[in-house]
Amino acid sequence: MAVATLDLTSNSTSPASPGWNGDPDVALAAAGDRGAFERLYRAHVNRVYAVCVRMTGDRAEAEELTQDVFVRVWEKLALFRGESAFTTWLHRIAVNVVLNARKSAGRGRSRFEGGEDEVAELPARPHAPGDRMDLEAAIKTLPPGARRVFVLHDVEGYRHEEIAEMLGVTTGATKAQLHRARMLLREALQR
């Protein structure tokens, strides 16, 4: 992944109260210190990118969304109160940026994205006997809605209620999507 340079010229923040969980770079960055923000960026960019690529299944889109996440962090850092770990706050912003990108692209408007036809269009991949598809590759084959719920629940550890709130659906819908994702993964990994 190429690391792009962020434009940090549009922020005029003041430092928030000192609840920074022991990381002085968070407080310094909130006060407008670009060097401190660059250190935060370098320390966390790979994890944010991993969340984005897991949720989108597309490396190029994930790179763009990762940059969007850090632009949002720069803009909102003064609002970080330190009530949770900085990494927890950052992760939540990353998830929200991905979900908002999906919504603005028109993909997040329905409860379930794609129908059963979408599953039928997945490419059949021949495997030699004993050859198994790895989990990351199998996750990429999931339909977008099922992949998102699977990543948020089974990989990132969110509860169904939290996922339902983030996606604007019912908990029943998230449970159905998770079940669908697990069934498709089981089939893909048994090939």
Disulfide bonds with the S-S distance in Angstrom:
none
